[in-house]
Amino acid sequence: MRTAATIFLISVFATALFADYTAPYPFAAQFRELPNAAASGSHLLGTDALGRDRLSRLLYGARLSMLLAPAAALGSVLLALGFALLAAMGGPWCERLILAAADLFLSLPLFFLLLAARALLPLHTTAETAAIVMFGLLAGLGWAGPARVMVGAAKQFSRSDFVLFAKTCGHGRIRIALVHIMPNILPVAKAQFLIATPSYLLAEASLGLLGLGIPEPVPSWGSLLRELESVSAITANPWILTPALCLFLVVAGFHMAVSADKTAV
């Protein structure tokens, strides 16, 4: 199951990464004579209200979401790893301080902070700025959950026999943290990365569904989900469910990779 999920995620990532070659048309290309066209040989998922090819926009949207969400997850996990190593080096008082900061960040309503930050941006904000703000906040505020897990793992390993032996040999705190503790909590960091990435994908999709995601004309999976607001449109054009199906499969793939990974238990 883990292998199948990994192969699927790599395939989606590779297809999205090379959207310039896999997409049949540019994401902003308009076929004005074919608005809301049904699926056909030239447009496999039809076109939207502006005559843009849905399949092309789905692939380009996947590239944005599949690049930035893992990048934000990596940033938050690296922050959490740094705090875990700092707690291991600093002793009990440092650990209590970091855990208190983590509790403070966990108490913040992250989604509402994203809503507020996006709403404060000007209407003419570029897609690049909106993406940086959105995923930067996710990376900067999402470290608390992984940090609590990794601080506990670092505390457990700091009491192990090999760390005590390293201390008796005269190794400094920095060397012990980087050489003896960090390699042992990297599997935990990997599991936290796999957990955080689908959460950030869903956060972007939720903002896009509310119209506060990546602004037009740049597509993202969140902005593509806005077509699902109309039930009659879904009945008439069932292929507009494709972005939701892709998001579901990718999130399920990440969760399958975590649940099947023995190191994550």
C-alpha atoms as an extended CHARMM CRD file, in Angstrom:
* protein
*
       265  EXT
         1         1  MET       CA              0.0000000000        0.0000000000        0.0000000000  PROA      1               0.0000000000
         2         2  ARG       CA              2.8440000000        2.3480000000        0.8510000000  PROA      2               0.0000000000
         3         3  THR       CA              4.5790000000        1.6040000000       -2.4500000000  PROA      3               0.0000000000
         4         4  ALA       CA              1.4100000000        2.1600000000       -4.4670000000  PROA      4               0.0000000000
         5         5  ALA       CA              0.7220000000        5.4610000000       -2.6840000000  PROA      5               0.0000000000
         6         6  THR       CA              4.3050000000        6.6260000000       -3.2210000000  PROA      6               0.0000000000
         7         7  ILE       CA              4.2400000000        5.7530000000       -6.9330000000  PROA      7               0.0000000000
         8         8  PHE       CA              0.9230000000        7.5510000000       -7.3530000000  PROA      8               0.0000000000
         9         9  LEU       CA              2.1460000000       10.7090000000       -5.5970000000  PROA      9               0.0000000000
        10        10  ILE       CA              5.3750000000       10.7620000000       -7.5990000000  PROA      10              0.0000000000
        11        11  SER       CA              3.3930000000       10.3470000000      -10.8230000000  PROA      11              0.0000000000
        12        12  VAL       CA              1.0600000000       13.2280000000       -9.9390000000  PROA      12              0.0000000000
        13        13  PHE       CA              3.9990000000       15.4100000000       -8.9300000000  PROA      13              0.0000000000
        14        14  ALA       CA              5.9290000000       14.6700000000      -12.1260000000  PROA      14              0.0000000000
        15        15  THR       CA              2.8890000000       15.2790000000      -14.3280000000  PROA      15              0.0000000000
        16        16  ALA       CA              2.1870000000       18.5750000000      -12.5820000000  PROA      16              0.0000000000
        17        17  LEU       CA              5.8210000000       19.6760000000      -12.5570000000  PROA      17              0.0000000000
        18        18  PHE       CA              6.0410000000       19.3400000000      -16.3280000000  PROA      18              0.0000000000
        19        19  ALA       CA              2.6410000000       20.9060000000      -16.9770000000  PROA      19              0.0000000000
        20        20  ASP       CA              4.1850000000       23.0170000000      -19.7380000000  PROA      20              0.0000000000
        21        21  TYR       CA              4.5880000000       19.7760000000      -21.7030000000  PROA      21              0.0000000000
        22        22  THR       CA              1.7420000000       17.6030000000      -20.3840000000  PROA      22              0.0000000000
        23        23  ALA       CA             -1.0100000000       20.2430000000      -20.6240000000  PROA      23              0.0000000000
        24        24  PRO       CA             -2.5860000000       20.5370000000      -24.0920000000  PROA      24              0.0000000000
        25        25  TYR       CA             -2.9850000000       24.3380000000      -23.8570000000  PROA      25              0.0000000000
        26        26  PRO       CA             -1.6970000000       27.2830000000      -21.7750000000  PROA      26              0.0000000000
        27        27  PHE       CA             -3.7720000000       27.7730000000      -18.6350000000  PROA      27              0.0000000000
        28        28  ALA       CA             -4.9420000000       31.2570000000      -19.7120000000  PROA      28              0.0000000000
        29        29  ALA       CA             -5.7280000000       30.3910000000      -23.3510000000  PROA      29              0.0000000000
        30        30  GLN       CA             -9.3650000000       31.1550000000      -24.1520000000  PROA      30              0.0000000000
        31        31  PHE       CA            -11.5530000000       29.5110000000      -26.7610000000  PROA      31              0.0000000000
        32        32  ARG       CA            -14.2240000000       32.1830000000      -26.8680000000  PROA      32              0.0000000000
        33        33  GLU       CA            -16.4040000000       30.2070000000      -29.2300000000  PROA      33              0.0000000000
        34        34  LEU       CA            -16.5590000000       27.2840000000      -26.7600000000  PROA      34              0.0000000000
        35        35  PRO       CA            -17.6230000000       28.5400000000      -23.3070000000  PROA      35              0.0000000000
        36        36  ASN       CA            -18.7970000000       25.7820000000      -20.9590000000  PROA      36              0.0000000000
        37        37  ALA       CA            -18.1810000000       23.2230000000      -23.6830000000  PROA      37              0.0000000000
        38        38  ALA       CA            -18.7220000000       19.5630000000      -22.9550000000  PROA      38              0.0000000000
        39        39  ALA       CA            -15.8830000000       17.0450000000      -22.8880000000  PROA      39              0.0000000000
        40        40  SER       CA            -14.5670000000       16.2900000000      -26.3470000000  PROA      40              0.0000000000
        41        41  GLY       CA            -11.4890000000       15.0360000000      -28.1380000000  PROA      41              0.0000000000
        42        42  SER       CA             -9.8760000000       18.4770000000      -28.1700000000  PROA      42              0.0000000000
        43        43  HSD       CA            -10.9450000000       19.3260000000      -24.5930000000  PROA      43              0.0000000000
        44        44  LEU       CA            -11.0290000000       16.1530000000      -22.5330000000  PROA      44              0.0000000000
        45        45  LEU       CA            -12.6380000000       17.8590000000      -19.5260000000  PROA      45              0.0000000000
        46        46  GLY       CA            -14.4620000000       20.5300000000      -21.4450000000  PROA      46              0.0000000000
        47        47  THR       CA            -14.0190000000       24.2730000000      -20.9840000000  PROA      47              0.0000000000
        48        48  ASP       CA            -15.0270000000       26.6970000000      -18.2480000000  PROA      48              0.0000000000
        49        49  ALA       CA            -17.2550000000       29.7810000000      -18.5100000000  PROA      49              0.0000000000
        50        50  LEU       CA            -14.4130000000       31.7530000000      -20.1220000000  PROA      50              0.0000000000
        51        51  GLY       CA            -13.6230000000       29.0540000000      -22.6580000000  PROA      51              0.0000000000
        52        52  ARG       CA            -10.4200000000       27.8860000000      -20.9430000000  PROA      52              0.0000000000
        53        53  ASP       CA             -9.4390000000       24.2280000000      -21.1480000000  PROA      53              0.0000000000
        54        54  ARG       CA            -10.2010000000       22.5640000000      -17.7990000000  PROA      54              0.0000000000
        55        55  LEU       CA             -7.6050000000       19.8180000000      -18.1580000000  PROA      55              0.0000000000
        56        56  SER       CA             -4.8240000000       22.3500000000      -18.7610000000  PROA      56              0.0000000000
        57        57  ARG       CA             -5.9030000000       24.4250000000      -15.7790000000  PROA      57              0.0000000000
        58        58  LEU       CA             -6.1060000000       21.2900000000      -13.6440000000  PROA      58              0.0000000000
        59        59  LEU       CA             -2.5020000000       20.3720000000      -14.4930000000  PROA      59              0.0000000000
        60        60  TYR       CA             -1.1650000000       23.8790000000      -13.9460000000  PROA      60              0.0000000000
        61        61  GLY       CA             -3.1380000000       24.1520000000      -10.7160000000  PROA      61              0.0000000000
        62        62  ALA       CA             -1.6730000000       20.8680000000       -9.5590000000  PROA      62              0.0000000000
        63        63  ARG       CA              1.8200000000       22.2210000000      -10.1940000000  PROA      63              0.0000000000
        64        64  LEU       CA              1.2180000000       25.2150000000       -7.9400000000  PROA      64              0.0000000000
        65        65  SER       CA             -0.4550000000       23.2400000000       -5.1640000000  PROA      65              0.0000000000
        66        66  MET       CA              1.9320000000       20.2600000000       -5.3070000000  PROA      66              0.0000000000
        67        67  LEU       CA              5.0070000000       22.4990000000       -5.1940000000  PROA      67              0.0000000000
        68        68  LEU       CA              4.0230000000       25.0620000000       -2.5750000000  PROA      68              0.0000000000
        69        69  ALA       CA              2.2040000000       22.8260000000       -0.0890000000  PROA      69              0.0000000000
        70        70  PRO       CA              5.1820000000       20.4390000000        0.3400000000  PROA      70              0.0000000000
        71        71  ALA       CA              7.5140000000       23.4520000000        0.4890000000  PROA      71              0.0000000000
        72        72  ALA       CA              5.4570000000       24.9680000000        3.3200000000  PROA      72              0.0000000000
        73        73  ALA       CA              5.2990000000       21.5960000000        5.0830000000  PROA      73              0.0000000000
        74        74  LEU       CA              9.0710000000       21.2240000000        4.7570000000  PROA      74              0.0000000000
        75        75  GLY       CA              9.5670000000       24.6970000000        6.2260000000  PROA      75              0.0000000000
        76        76  SER       CA              7.3680000000       24.0030000000        9.2370000000  PROA      76              0.0000000000
        77        77  VAL       CA              8.9760000000       20.5940000000        9.8470000000  PROA      77              0.0000000000
        78        78  LEU       CA             12.4870000000       22.0770000000        9.6590000000  PROA      78              0.0000000000
        79        79  LEU       CA             11.4600000000       24.7290000000       12.1890000000  PROA      79              0.0000000000
        80        80  ALA       CA             10.0510000000       22.0170000000       14.4340000000  PROA      80              0.0000000000
        81        81  LEU       CA             13.2310000000       19.9540000000       14.0620000000  PROA      81              0.0000000000
        82        82  GLY       CA             15.3500000000       22.9570000000       15.0150000000  PROA      82              0.0000000000
        83        83  PHE       CA             13.2550000000       23.5940000000       18.1190000000  PROA      83              0.0000000000
        84        84  ALA       CA             13.4210000000       19.9090000000       19.0700000000  PROA      84              0.0000000000
        85        85  LEU       CA             17.2210000000       19.9140000000       18.8620000000  PROA      85              0.0000000000
        86        86  LEU       CA             17.3310000000       23.1800000000       20.8010000000  PROA      86              0.0000000000
        87        87  ALA       CA             15.1980000000       21.6160000000       23.5210000000  PROA      87              0.0000000000
        88        88  ALA       CA             17.5340000000       18.6190000000       23.6520000000  PROA      88              0.0000000000
        89        89  MET       CA             20.5870000000       20.8900000000       24.0170000000  PROA      89              0.0000000000
        90        90  GLY       CA             19.0740000000       23.4730000000       26.3540000000  PROA      90              0.0000000000
        91        91  GLY       CA             17.7910000000       21.2150000000       29.0800000000  PROA      91              0.0000000000
        92        92  PRO       CA             14.4600000000       21.1350000000       30.9470000000  PROA      92              0.0000000000
        93        93  TRP       CA             13.9210000000       24.9150000000       31.1270000000  PROA      93              0.0000000000
        94        94  CYS       CA             14.4290000000       25.3060000000       27.3850000000  PROA      94              0.0000000000
        95        95  GLU       CA             12.1050000000       22.3820000000       26.6930000000  PROA      95              0.0000000000
        96        96  ARG       CA              9.3630000000       23.8910000000       28.8440000000  PROA      96              0.0000000000
        97        97  LEU       CA              9.7510000000       27.2460000000       27.0910000000  PROA      97              0.0000000000
        98        98  ILE       CA              9.4950000000       25.6820000000       23.6140000000  PROA      98              0.0000000000
        99        99  LEU       CA              6.4900000000       23.5640000000       24.5900000000  PROA      99              0.0000000000
       100       100  ALA       CA              4.7760000000       26.6450000000       26.0210000000  PROA      100             0.0000000000
       101       101  ALA       CA              5.3920000000       28.5060000000       22.7410000000  PROA      101             0.0000000000
       102       102  ALA       CA              4.0550000000       25.5130000000       20.8230000000  PROA      102             0.0000000000
       103       103  ASP       CA              0.8980000000       25.5100000000       22.9540000000  PROA      103             0.0000000000
       104       104  LEU       CA              0.4690000000       29.2150000000       22.2470000000  PROA      104             0.0000000000
       105       105  PHE       CA              0.7590000000       28.6850000000       18.4870000000  PROA      105             0.0000000000
       106       106  LEU       CA             -1.5870000000       25.7020000000       18.6230000000  PROA      106             0.0000000000
       107       107  SER       CA             -4.2000000000       27.8750000000       20.2990000000  PROA      107             0.0000000000
       108       108  LEU       CA             -4.1500000000       30.3350000000       17.3940000000  PROA      108             0.0000000000
       109       109  PRO       CA             -6.9470000000       29.8370000000       14.8250000000  PROA      109             0.0000000000
       110       110  LEU       CA             -4.6830000000       29.1880000000       11.8550000000  PROA      110             0.0000000000
       111       111  PHE       CA             -7.4010000000       29.1330000000        9.2250000000  PROA      111             0.0000000000
       112       112  PHE       CA             -8.8730000000       32.4330000000       10.4000000000  PROA      112             0.0000000000
       113       113  LEU       CA             -5.4040000000       33.9800000000       10.4020000000  PROA      113             0.0000000000
       114       114  LEU       CA             -5.0570000000       32.8940000000        6.7820000000  PROA      114             0.0000000000
       115       115  LEU       CA             -8.4470000000       34.3840000000        6.0000000000  PROA      115             0.0000000000
       116       116  ALA       CA             -7.5020000000       37.6770000000        7.6560000000  PROA      116             0.0000000000
       117       117  ALA       CA             -4.0900000000       37.8750000000        5.9750000000  PROA      117             0.0000000000
       118       118  ARG       CA             -5.5430000000       37.1390000000        2.5460000000  PROA      118             0.0000000000
       119       119  ALA       CA             -8.4150000000       39.5880000000        3.0300000000  PROA      119             0.0000000000
       120       120  LEU       CA             -5.9640000000       42.3470000000        3.9910000000  PROA      120             0.0000000000
       121       121  LEU       CA             -4.0760000000       42.0170000000        0.7250000000  PROA      121             0.0000000000
       122       122  PRO       CA             -5.0440000000       44.5350000000       -1.9840000000  PROA      122             0.0000000000
       123       123  LEU       CA             -7.4130000000       43.4440000000       -4.7240000000  PROA      123             0.0000000000
       124       124  HSD       CA             -4.6750000000       43.8280000000       -7.3350000000  PROA      124             0.0000000000
       125       125  THR       CA             -2.3020000000       41.4950000000       -5.4550000000  PROA      125             0.0000000000
       126       126  THR       CA             -0.3570000000       39.2770000000       -7.8180000000  PROA      126             0.0000000000
       127       127  ALA       CA             -0.6380000000       35.5080000000       -7.6850000000  PROA      127             0.0000000000
       128       128  GLU       CA              3.0010000000       35.2270000000       -6.5920000000  PROA      128             0.0000000000
       129       129  THR       CA              2.4670000000       37.5410000000       -3.6040000000  PROA      129             0.0000000000
       130       130  ALA       CA             -0.7180000000       35.7700000000       -2.5390000000  PROA      130             0.0000000000
       131       131  ALA       CA              0.9890000000       32.3700000000       -2.7480000000  PROA      131             0.0000000000
       132       132  ILE       CA              4.0180000000       33.5500000000       -0.7570000000  PROA      132             0.0000000000
       133       133  VAL       CA              1.8220000000       35.0570000000        1.9710000000  PROA      133             0.0000000000
       134       134  MET       CA             -0.4710000000       32.0440000000        2.1890000000  PROA      134             0.0000000000
       135       135  PHE       CA              2.1220000000       29.2850000000        2.2660000000  PROA      135             0.0000000000
       136       136  GLY       CA              4.6050000000       31.4190000000        4.2260000000  PROA      136             0.0000000000
       137       137  LEU       CA              2.0440000000       31.7310000000        7.0220000000  PROA      137             0.0000000000
       138       138  LEU       CA              1.4070000000       28.0010000000        6.8730000000  PROA      138             0.0000000000
       139       139  ALA       CA              5.1300000000       27.3120000000        7.2320000000  PROA      139             0.0000000000
       140       140  GLY       CA              5.6920000000       29.9020000000        9.9420000000  PROA      140             0.0000000000
       141       141  LEU       CA              2.6740000000       29.0450000000       12.0850000000  PROA      141             0.0000000000
       142       142  GLY       CA              2.3670000000       25.3120000000       11.4680000000  PROA      142             0.0000000000
       143       143  TRP       CA              5.5240000000       24.1940000000       13.2870000000  PROA      143             0.0000000000
       144       144  ALA       CA              3.8840000000       23.7840000000       16.7020000000  PROA      144             0.0000000000
       145       145  GLY       CA              2.1850000000       20.4250000000       16.1280000000  PROA      145             0.0000000000
       146       146  PRO       CA              5.2570000000       18.6730000000       14.6680000000  PROA      146             0.0000000000
       147       147  ALA       CA              7.4440000000       20.3390000000       17.3230000000  PROA      147             0.0000000000
       148       148  ARG       CA              5.5610000000       18.7450000000       20.2170000000  PROA      148             0.0000000000
       149       149  VAL       CA              6.0180000000       15.3080000000       18.6810000000  PROA      149             0.0000000000
       150       150  MET       CA              9.6940000000       15.8080000000       17.8660000000  PROA      150             0.0000000000
       151       151  VAL       CA             10.5270000000       17.3970000000       21.2340000000  PROA      151             0.0000000000
       152       152  GLY       CA              9.1520000000       14.2680000000       22.8960000000  PROA      152             0.0000000000
       153       153  ALA       CA             11.2130000000       12.0510000000       20.6020000000  PROA      153             0.0000000000
       154       154  ALA       CA             14.3610000000       14.1250000000       21.2110000000  PROA      154             0.0000000000
       155       155  LYS       CA             13.7870000000       13.9590000000       24.9760000000  PROA      155             0.0000000000
       156       156  GLN       CA             13.4650000000       10.1810000000       24.7830000000  PROA      156             0.0000000000
       157       157  PHE       CA             16.6780000000        9.7610000000       22.7990000000  PROA      157             0.0000000000
       158       158  SER       CA             18.5920000000       12.2310000000       24.9750000000  PROA      158             0.0000000000
       159       159  ARG       CA             18.1510000000        9.7530000000       27.8510000000  PROA      159             0.0000000000
       160       160  SER       CA             19.3450000000        6.7490000000       25.8510000000  PROA      160             0.0000000000
       161       161  ASP       CA             22.5200000000        4.8420000000       26.5950000000  PROA      161             0.0000000000
       162       162  PHE       CA             24.4080000000        5.9330000000       23.4920000000  PROA      162             0.0000000000
       163       163  VAL       CA             23.8400000000        9.6200000000       24.3330000000  PROA      163             0.0000000000
       164       164  LEU       CA             25.0230000000        9.0410000000       27.9150000000  PROA      164             0.0000000000
       165       165  PHE       CA             28.0990000000        7.2870000000       26.5380000000  PROA      165             0.0000000000
       166       166  ALA       CA             28.7550000000       10.2340000000       24.1990000000  PROA      166             0.0000000000
       167       167  LYS       CA             28.5460000000       12.6110000000       27.1650000000  PROA      167             0.0000000000
       168       168  THR       CA             31.0430000000       10.5500000000       29.1430000000  PROA      168             0.0000000000
       169       169  CYS       CA             33.3850000000       10.7230000000       26.1480000000  PROA      169             0.0000000000
       170       170  GLY       CA             33.3330000000       14.5120000000       26.3880000000  PROA      170             0.0000000000
       171       171  HSD       CA             31.1940000000       15.3250000000       23.3530000000  PROA      171             0.0000000000
       172       172  GLY       CA             29.5820000000       18.7640000000       23.4200000000  PROA      172             0.0000000000
       173       173  ARG       CA             25.8440000000       19.4360000000       23.3300000000  PROA      173             0.0000000000
       174       174  ILE       CA             25.8470000000       20.5730000000       19.7100000000  PROA      174             0.0000000000
       175       175  ARG       CA             27.6680000000       17.4540000000       18.5210000000  PROA      175             0.0000000000
       176       176  ILE       CA             25.3510000000       15.2120000000       20.5340000000  PROA      176             0.0000000000
       177       177  ALA       CA             22.2720000000       16.9340000000       19.1120000000  PROA      177             0.0000000000
       178       178  LEU       CA             23.4250000000       16.8850000000       15.4890000000  PROA      178             0.0000000000
       179       179  VAL       CA             25.2600000000       13.5420000000       15.3650000000  PROA      179             0.0000000000
       180       180  HSD       CA             23.4300000000       11.3440000000       17.8670000000  PROA      180             0.0000000000
       181       181  ILE       CA             19.8950000000       12.7160000000       18.2850000000  PROA      181             0.0000000000
       182       182  MET       CA             18.9720000000       14.2620000000       14.9280000000  PROA      182             0.0000000000
       183       183  PRO       CA             19.4610000000       11.0950000000       12.8000000000  PROA      183             0.0000000000
       184       184  ASN       CA             17.1430000000        9.2100000000       15.1420000000  PROA      184             0.0000000000
       185       185  ILE       CA             14.2850000000       11.7160000000       14.9320000000  PROA      185             0.0000000000
       186       186  LEU       CA             14.4770000000       12.1970000000       11.1610000000  PROA      186             0.0000000000
       187       187  PRO       CA             11.9360000000        9.3550000000       10.6040000000  PROA      187             0.0000000000
       188       188  VAL       CA              9.5620000000       11.2330000000       12.9210000000  PROA      188             0.0000000000
       189       189  ALA       CA             10.1890000000       14.4180000000       10.9230000000  PROA      189             0.0000000000
       190       190  LYS       CA              9.4310000000       12.5340000000        7.7140000000  PROA      190             0.0000000000
       191       191  ALA       CA              6.1160000000       11.3250000000        9.1180000000  PROA      191             0.0000000000
       192       192  GLN       CA              5.2180000000       14.8580000000       10.2320000000  PROA      192             0.0000000000
       193       193  PHE       CA              6.0130000000       16.1460000000        6.7390000000  PROA      193             0.0000000000
       194       194  LEU       CA              3.6500000000       13.5900000000        5.2090000000  PROA      194             0.0000000000
       195       195  ILE       CA              0.9510000000       14.6250000000        7.6830000000  PROA      195             0.0000000000
       196       196  ALA       CA              1.4060000000       18.3820000000        7.1870000000  PROA      196             0.0000000000
       197       197  THR       CA              1.4280000000       18.3860000000        3.3780000000  PROA      197             0.0000000000
       198       198  PRO       CA             -2.2070000000       17.2420000000        2.8440000000  PROA      198             0.0000000000
       199       199  SER       CA             -3.3160000000       19.6170000000        5.6040000000  PROA      199             0.0000000000
       200       200  TYR       CA             -1.7780000000       22.5230000000        3.7060000000  PROA      200             0.0000000000
       201       201  LEU       CA             -3.3070000000       21.3190000000        0.4520000000  PROA      201             0.0000000000
       202       202  LEU       CA             -6.7320000000       21.3340000000        2.0900000000  PROA      202             0.0000000000
       203       203  ALA       CA             -6.1010000000       24.7730000000        3.6140000000  PROA      203             0.0000000000
       204       204  GLU       CA             -5.3330000000       26.2250000000        0.1780000000  PROA      204             0.0000000000
       205       205  ALA       CA             -8.3610000000       24.4760000000       -1.3020000000  PROA      205             0.0000000000
       206       206  SER       CA            -10.6090000000       25.9020000000        1.4270000000  PROA      206             0.0000000000
       207       207  LEU       CA             -9.3660000000       29.4470000000        0.7990000000  PROA      207             0.0000000000
       208       208  GLY       CA             -9.7640000000       29.0060000000       -2.9410000000  PROA      208             0.0000000000
       209       209  LEU       CA            -13.3100000000       27.7440000000       -2.4950000000  PROA      209             0.0000000000
       210       210  LEU       CA            -14.0760000000       30.9460000000       -0.5800000000  PROA      210             0.0000000000
       211       211  GLY       CA            -12.5350000000       33.0830000000       -3.3160000000  PROA      211             0.0000000000
       212       212  LEU       CA             -9.5320000000       34.0590000000       -1.1610000000  PROA      212             0.0000000000
       213       213  GLY       CA             -6.9540000000       31.7470000000       -2.6890000000  PROA      213             0.0000000000
       214       214  ILE       CA             -4.5870000000       32.3460000000       -5.5840000000  PROA      214             0.0000000000
       215       215  PRO       CA             -6.1000000000       35.1350000000       -7.7290000000  PROA      215             0.0000000000
       216       216  GLU       CA             -7.0190000000       34.7040000000      -11.3640000000  PROA      216             0.0000000000
       217       217  PRO       CA             -5.8990000000       33.8890000000      -13.9520000000  PROA      217             0.0000000000
       218       218  VAL       CA             -3.3460000000       31.6050000000      -12.2520000000  PROA      218             0.0000000000
       219       219  PRO       CA             -5.1200000000       28.3310000000      -11.4240000000  PROA      219             0.0000000000
       220       220  SER       CA             -4.8910000000       26.2970000000       -8.2540000000  PROA      220             0.0000000000
       221       221  TRP       CA             -6.9210000000       23.3450000000       -7.0690000000  PROA      221             0.0000000000
       222       222  GLY       CA             -8.7080000000       25.6390000000       -4.6320000000  PROA      222             0.0000000000
       223       223  SER       CA             -9.8090000000       28.1030000000       -7.3100000000  PROA      223             0.0000000000
       224       224  LEU       CA            -10.9440000000       25.2640000000       -9.5810000000  PROA      224             0.0000000000
       225       225  LEU       CA            -13.2610000000       24.0060000000       -6.8370000000  PROA      225             0.0000000000
       226       226  ARG       CA            -15.3160000000       27.1950000000       -7.0560000000  PROA      226             0.0000000000
       227       227  GLU       CA            -17.1620000000       25.7060000000      -10.0240000000  PROA      227             0.0000000000
       228       228  LEU       CA            -18.7610000000       23.2550000000       -7.5780000000  PROA      228             0.0000000000
       229       229  GLU       CA            -20.8010000000       26.0210000000       -5.9530000000  PROA      229             0.0000000000
       230       230  SER       CA            -23.6390000000       25.4130000000       -8.3930000000  PROA      230             0.0000000000
       231       231  VAL       CA            -25.4310000000       22.0810000000       -8.0820000000  PROA      231             0.0000000000
       232       232  SER       CA            -27.0300000000       22.5300000000      -11.4920000000  PROA      232             0.0000000000
       233       233  ALA       CA            -23.5830000000       22.9790000000      -13.0390000000  PROA      233             0.0000000000
       234       234  ILE       CA            -22.4270000000       19.7010000000      -11.4900000000  PROA      234             0.0000000000
       235       235  THR       CA            -25.4810000000       17.9070000000      -12.8600000000  PROA      235             0.0000000000
       236       236  ALA       CA            -24.9650000000       19.3320000000      -16.3210000000  PROA      236             0.0000000000
       237       237  ASN       CA            -21.1460000000       19.0160000000      -16.3410000000  PROA      237             0.0000000000
       238       238  PRO       CA            -20.0950000000       16.1610000000      -14.0300000000  PROA      238             0.0000000000
       239       239  TRP       CA            -16.4810000000       16.4370000000      -15.2580000000  PROA      239             0.0000000000
       240       240  ILE       CA            -16.0320000000       19.5910000000      -13.1440000000  PROA      240             0.0000000000
       241       241  LEU       CA            -15.7500000000       17.1960000000      -10.1860000000  PROA      241             0.0000000000
       242       242  THR       CA            -12.2940000000       16.1670000000      -11.4440000000  PROA      242             0.0000000000
       243       243  PRO       CA            -10.3350000000       18.6900000000       -9.2710000000  PROA      243             0.0000000000
       244       244  ALA       CA            -12.1690000000       17.5040000000       -6.1540000000  PROA      244             0.0000000000
       245       245  LEU       CA            -11.4590000000       13.8800000000       -7.0780000000  PROA      245             0.0000000000
       246       246  CYS       CA             -7.7730000000       14.6330000000       -7.6780000000  PROA      246             0.0000000000
       247       247  LEU       CA             -7.5050000000       16.4520000000       -4.3430000000  PROA      247             0.0000000000
       248       248  PHE       CA             -9.1860000000       13.5330000000       -2.5640000000  PROA      248             0.0000000000
       249       249  LEU       CA             -6.8510000000       10.9860000000       -4.1590000000  PROA      249             0.0000000000
       250       250  VAL       CA             -3.7100000000       12.9950000000       -3.3770000000  PROA      250             0.0000000000
       251       251  VAL       CA             -4.7090000000       13.5640000000        0.2610000000  PROA      251             0.0000000000
       252       252  ALA       CA             -5.6050000000        9.8780000000        0.5840000000  PROA      252             0.0000000000
       253       253  GLY       CA             -2.2470000000        8.9680000000       -0.9570000000  PROA      253             0.0000000000
       254       254  PHE       CA             -0.3820000000       10.9650000000        1.6820000000  PROA      254             0.0000000000
       255       255  HSD       CA             -2.3970000000        9.4000000000        4.4980000000  PROA      255             0.0000000000
       256       256  MET       CA             -1.8250000000        5.9210000000        3.0840000000  PROA      256             0.0000000000
       257       257  ALA       CA              1.9140000000        6.6150000000        2.9270000000  PROA      257             0.0000000000
       258       258  VAL       CA              1.8900000000        7.6580000000        6.5910000000  PROA      258             0.0000000000
       259       259  SER       CA             -0.2830000000        4.8120000000        7.8710000000  PROA      259             0.0000000000
       260       260  ALA       CA              1.7420000000        2.2080000000        6.0040000000  PROA      260             0.0000000000
       261       261  ASP       CA              5.0770000000        3.6270000000        7.1280000000  PROA      261             0.0000000000
       262       262  LYS       CA              6.2250000000        1.6230000000       10.1430000000  PROA      262             0.0000000000
       263       263  THR       CA              8.5840000000        4.3750000000       11.1760000000  PROA      263             0.0000000000
       264       264  ALA       CA              5.6380000000        6.7400000000       11.6310000000  PROA      264             0.0000000000
       265       265  VAL       CA              4.0890000000        4.5560000000       14.3350000000  PROA      265             0.0000000000
